[in-house]
């Protein structure tokens, strides 16, 4: 199951970050069909606010750790440090791009 499929199956959430990210992702017709957090970060970093960014990070970690049929690249499976580095790519991109507005 791709991350995009996972998102589309996810019910509404009470957590504001998750809820806001899910609303964005489900309504973005160009959302990538990738399950690589670095590739997703490159697509998302200028499109998400800080709350949505946190929602993306949380949801991707849930997906990688709890969805047994995930399509996460093998280098992240069982390697929490690598997974966290991949998921945190979005923050590095946002912090280093003057076009990112908070």
C-alpha positions in Angstrom: 0.0 0.0 0.0 1.4 3.4 -1.0 1.4 6.3 1.4 -1.1 8.0 -0.9 -3.5 5.0 -0.6 -2.9 5.0 3.2 -3.9 8.7 3.3 -7.0 8.1 1.3 -8.2 5.4 3.6 -7.5 7.4 6.7 -10.6 8.6 8.5 -11.0 12.2 9.9 -8.7 12.8 12.8 -9.0 15.0 15.9 -5.3 16.0 15.9 -5.2 19.4 14.1 -1.9 18.6 12.4 -3.1 15.2 11.1 -6.5 16.6 10.1 -5.0 19.6 8.3 -2.5 17.5 6.4 -5.1 14.9 5.5 -7.4 17.5 4.1 -4.6 19.0 2.0 -3.3 15.6 0.7 -6.7 14.2 -0.1 -7.6 17.3 -2.1 -4.3 17.6 -4.0 -4.8 15.9 -7.3 -1.0 16.0 -8.0 0.0 14.3 -4.7 2.8 11.9 -5.5 2.3 8.2 -5.4 5.6 7.7 -3.6 6.3 6.2 -0.3 9.8 7.7 0.1 9.8 10.5 2.7 12.6 12.4 1.0 10.8 12.5 -2.4 7.5 13.5 -0.6 9.3 16.2 1.3 10.7 17.7 -1.9 7.1 17.9 -3.2 5.5 19.1 0.0 7.9 21.5 1.7 6.6 24.7 0.0 3.0 23.6 0.1 2.5 22.9 3.8 2.4 25.2 6.8 4.1 24.2 10.0 1.0 22.5 11.4 0.5 20.4 8.3 4.2 19.6 8.2 4.0 18.1 11.7 0.9 16.2 10.6 2.8 14.8 7.6 5.7 13.7 9.8 3.5 12.0 12.3 1.4 10.3 9.7 4.4 9.0 7.8 6.0 7.6 10.9 2.6 5.8 11.7 2.5 4.5 8.2 6.1 3.2 8.2 5.8 1.6 11.6 2.3 0.2 11.7 1.1 -0.4 8.1 2.3 -3.9 7.5 1.8 -3.7 3.7 3.6 -0.3 3.3 5.8 0.5 0.3 8.5 2.4 2.3 11.9 1.9 0.7 13.9 -0.9 2.3 16.6 1.4 3.7 14.1 2.8 6.2 12.6 -0.5 7.3 13.9 -1.3 10.8 16.2 1.7 10.8 14.5 4.4 12.9 17.4 6.8 12.6 17.3 6.7 8.8 13.5 7.0 8.9 13.6 10.0 11.1 16.3 11.6 8.9 14.0 11.0 5.9 10.9 12.4 7.6 12.8 15.4 8.8 14.0 16.3 5.3 11.0 18.5 4.9 12.0 20.7 7.9 15.5 21.1 6.5 14.1 22.2 3.1 11.7 24.6 4.7 14.3 26.1 7.0 16.8 26.7 4.1 14.4 28.0 1.5 13.7 31.8 1.7 10.5 31.1 -0.3 9.0 29.1 2.5 6.7 31.3 4.5 5.6 30.4 8.0 
